[in-house]
Structure formats: structure tokens, C-alpha cells
Amino acid sequence: MSAYVFDTNTVSLFVRSRASTNAVQRLRSLSIESATISIVTRAEILFGLAKAGHPPRLSYSVEVFFRTVTVLPWAESEAHTYAELRRTCESQGITIAPLDLMIAAQALSAGAILVTNDTALKRLTPWLPVEDWTG
């Protein structure tokens, strides 16, 4: 079974109950080891919660989601993958926000499929398998 790394936009859809029924069913079919997020995504989601004032319902939804996935730590191998991916993107004229590129590098380093609806990240398909579960 393939491993999946969900980016921040995708996690936000899940925790705000805006993910499609198909996406929810696909997530539920994965093992906790196959459903992953980057520590960068965790930080971004926690920032969003803090910025919103930690509303109880959303905080609960985030906590439940975090219990259904494995959080991937940032390590030396991801730093090297990030450096190479960023160099490649810059040489190809592809601009991606730094945190998004960190998440993509983590998926690439893990040999996983990146799940995103971000158009910029979809440009990485020559180097990284990308799926959009919003359709």
C-alpha cells in the first residue's frame, strides 16, 4: 500500500468537514502508517488554531485528525531533499512557497504520494507523485 502525505490545504479541508465523501472514505481506508503529514503541516494547522483563538469545535476536530495520521519529523535527509528540489524548481522557473516546498520535499524523501489541491505543487509531478482528492 502506498504512503500518502497530506499537505496543509488538504488537512484543513478534513478538519473543517469540507472534504468530499470520497476523500473521507479514502482516508479511512488507509492505515495510520500510510496516512501521514509533515511536521510542517502540523505546525501550520496549530498556527491556524492559535490565530482563530482555539475554537473548541475546531480544536477537537484537529486533535481527532492528528490521531488518525502519523506525523513525519524533519530530519537531515529531508533537508538534503529540500535543497535539491528547490534547486531543481528554481532552474525550471517553478516558484513554490518555502513551507509548501518543505512539505513536498518530505513526501519525496519518504517515497510517498503528496495529496494536495495546490496548483503550484501539482507542477512537481515530474519528480513527485501528486494526487488531488478534492474532485
Steps between C-alpha positions, in 0.01 A plus 500: 500500500629846413577762761333840471611839632210743538591866457360780714220592257377142494516461879306824535222356282481191720494683834244753380275220369536629145666193351297301251336176608737319264804663666375409848443139392847483344660635818308251715623214282865580578699369792644755741845420358385579145317823586762758591555871537818700523596663828482820291130434433442434870664833583294685239174346625590584862579857392157523334337381822692754708413779257131406522512504881481121543127457437395182686325323212785560255762414764325169561482427128872571460588277796291214358664541161850501651419166668417342161832581332871460560696824530830481313790675674737728311843338479831537319382300198205736451733800514711355218191410297364852552825656379505290183128547431525875548803517268312299239189717530699820471685372194163413340344838592254335742413717798359328809457649846781384733277312749315326216834401351609360839183285509561383143863418581385295797260302280775447242747391767245252639421358156137599556223652291424864579128569536425863415269725306771767471563577133862596562576168670342310212785635286734264687359188333818438296678428832224422749171308469218744577128428543209737542220348710265797473338384178 
